[in-house]
Amino acid sequence: MMRNTTIIQVIFLSLSMSILTGCKEKAINPEDDIPLFKDFIEENIDKVANDPYISSTVKPDDEMYDLMLMLQRGDWSQKTWDEMDSLMKKGVENAKIIYATLRRTSIK
């Protein structure tokens, strides 16, 4: 009985491995996608976005903006911690996450 179980496990493992590796024909080359987007790229290559913060997750009108700017500039003064504390008291989850990440070794 033990031998049959081992044989079944080997067959199952072999089938699993062949399914996982057999479906991949070749390595994915990102340059293969260029012909698909060529027209779009040519139409939009010279366009400038109206919003300079288009790729930013925090924009100037967001409540986290000042805090993120201070942290990005390396300002670790009391003013930064006070701003973070103020946001946490307001219930801003991202401020709590940043605080926990920065202080994870000394959280009580």
C-alpha positions as CSV (number, residue, x, y, z in Angstrom):
1,M,0.0,0.0,0.0
2,M,2.9,2.4,0.9
3,R,4.4,1.7,-2.5
4,N,1.2,2.6,-4.4
5,T,1.0,5.9,-2.5
6,T,4.6,6.8,-3.3
7,I,4.0,6.0,-7.0
8,I,0.8,8.1,-7.0
9,Q,2.7,11.0,-5.4
10,V,5.5,10.8,-7.9
11,I,3.1,10.8,-10.8
12,F,1.1,13.7,-9.4
13,L,4.4,15.7,-8.8
14,S,5.5,14.9,-12.4
15,L,2.2,16.0,-13.9
16,S,2.2,19.2,-11.8
17,M,5.7,20.1,-12.8
18,S,5.0,19.5,-16.5
19,I,1.9,21.6,-16.4
20,L,3.6,24.5,-14.7
21,T,6.7,24.5,-17.0
22,G,5.1,23.2,-20.2
23,C,2.8,26.1,-20.8
24,K,5.6,28.6,-21.2
25,E,6.7,28.6,-24.9
26,K,9.4,31.3,-24.7
27,A,10.7,34.1,-22.5
28,I,8.5,37.2,-22.5
29,N,10.1,40.1,-24.3
30,P,8.6,43.5,-23.5
31,E,9.7,44.8,-26.9
32,D,7.2,42.5,-28.6
33,D,4.4,44.8,-27.3
34,I,5.8,47.9,-29.1
35,P,4.0,47.2,-32.4
36,L,0.7,47.0,-30.6
37,F,1.1,50.4,-29.1
38,K,3.0,52.1,-31.9
39,D,0.1,54.3,-33.1
40,F,-0.8,55.4,-29.5
41,I,2.9,56.3,-28.8
42,E,3.2,58.3,-32.0
43,E,0.0,60.2,-31.3
44,N,0.9,61.0,-27.7
45,I,4.7,61.3,-27.7
46,D,4.7,65.1,-27.6
47,K,1.8,65.7,-25.3
48,V,2.3,67.2,-21.9
49,A,0.0,66.3,-19.0
50,N,-2.2,69.1,-17.6
51,D,-1.5,67.9,-14.1
52,P,2.2,68.0,-13.0
53,Y,1.3,65.6,-10.1
54,I,-0.3,63.0,-12.4
55,S,1.9,60.2,-11.1
56,S,2.0,61.3,-7.5
57,T,0.0,59.4,-4.9
58,V,-0.1,62.5,-2.7
59,K,-1.1,65.9,-4.2
60,P,-0.7,69.4,-2.7
61,D,-4.4,69.5,-1.6
62,D,-4.1,66.2,0.3
63,E,-3.8,66.3,4.0
64,M,-0.7,64.0,3.9
65,Y,1.1,66.3,1.5
66,D,3.0,68.4,4.0
67,L,4.1,65.4,6.0
68,M,5.3,63.5,3.0
69,L,7.2,66.5,1.8
70,M,9.0,66.8,5.1
71,L,9.8,63.1,5.2
72,Q,11.1,63.1,1.6
73,R,13.3,66.1,2.4
74,G,14.8,64.3,5.4
75,D,13.2,66.7,8.0
76,W,13.0,64.7,11.2
77,S,12.4,67.7,13.4
78,Q,9.8,67.9,16.1
79,K,7.6,69.8,13.7
80,T,7.4,66.6,11.5
81,W,6.5,64.4,14.5
82,D,3.9,67.0,15.6
83,E,2.4,67.0,12.1
84,M,2.2,63.2,12.1
85,D,0.7,63.2,15.6
86,S,-1.9,65.7,14.4
87,L,-2.9,63.5,11.4
88,M,-3.1,60.4,13.5
89,K,-5.4,62.1,16.0
90,K,-7.6,63.0,13.0
91,G,-7.7,59.3,12.2
92,V,-5.7,59.4,9.0
93,E,-4.8,55.7,8.4
94,N,-1.7,56.5,6.2
95,A,-0.2,58.6,9.0
96,K,-0.7,55.7,11.4
97,I,1.0,53.3,9.0
98,I,3.9,55.5,8.4
99,Y,4.4,56.1,12.1
100,A,4.2,52.3,12.8
101,T,6.7,51.6,10.0
102,L,9.1,54.3,11.3
103,R,8.8,53.3,15.0
104,R,8.3,49.5,14.7
105,T,11.3,48.7,16.8
106,S,10.1,50.9,19.7
107,I,6.3,50.5,19.7
108,K,5.0,49.7,23.1
